[in-house]
Amino acid sequence: MNFLEIAQTRQSCRSYDANRPVEQEKLDAILKAAQLAPSACNAQPYHITLCRGKAAAEVAAATMGLGMNKFTAQAPVLLVISETAYNKTAAMGSRVKNNDYRSIDIGIAVAYLTAEATAQGLSTCILGWFDDAKIRKICNLDSPVRLVVTLGYASEGDSLRPKKRKELSELVSVQE
């Protein structure tokens, strides 16, 4: 699968096959993709906590506030992405340029890992709705949780939905 095929195929999954575990070699490839993602000054200011079993169920419950994200209970794997410190060079650049490189770097890493998950035949959903304090306690984390990614095989019959996107002309302008 080339990258454009991955981009066309990847979608937010909300229906997982809870009885189909994710193979370790696929998890290894997904985590390797995140490790290879570029980051400002190679700081990689994030930590990934892989949750399965009881931990996955507890993290899933921490994403369901106000009736949201009920599907997370089906996902066999949840990846908790937390923020860590910059290296000195990225920290200085962030202060001088007033730019939060950590958020950018976390976004890039999650894009890489979700793309690799798609290439491995797995489905994902990136969540920003969760209880940070509960997840920190479950995962024994000192730093803020920024994203949770559900991961697993989509349920049978979970078909590819048409992508609703802005026209390219709305997203791109050319200056010469």
C-alpha positions, 0 to 999 in steps of 0.5 A: 500500500502506498501512502495515498492508499493509506490516506484514503483507507484510514478512518476513525473506527468506532466498531472493533472486534473485541475478540481479535487480539492485535499481534505483537509484530504489528504492535512493534511495527506501529511503535517503530513508526512512531519512533521514526517520526520526525520531531523538533530537534529530535526531541521526541517529547512524548511517551506512549503507554500501550494498554491491553487487558484490564488497563485498556478497559480502565483507560477506555472507561476514562474516555467515556465521560458524558456518554462519549466514546462508548466504542472504546470498550471494544478496542483491544489496545489503547495507546496513551500519548503523554507529553514529556520534556523537550530537549534543551535545543527544542525548549530554547526554540520553543521559547524564542519562537513562541511555538509549542513544538510538543503538540506538533511533534505528538501530532506527527508521531500519531499520524505515523503510527495510525498510518502504519496501523492502517498499512498493517490492516488495523483500525484506529481512532484518535481521541481528545475526549478523556479524563486526564487525571484518571488516565495518569493514575491508571498509567502511572504518569506524571505528565499530561495526557494529550491523546488516546488512540484506540487500536484493533481490527474493525468489526466485520462489515465496518465499511470504508466511508466516503471522505468528506473534506474541503476542496483542495483549492480551499486548503492550498494557495500558491505564491510566486 
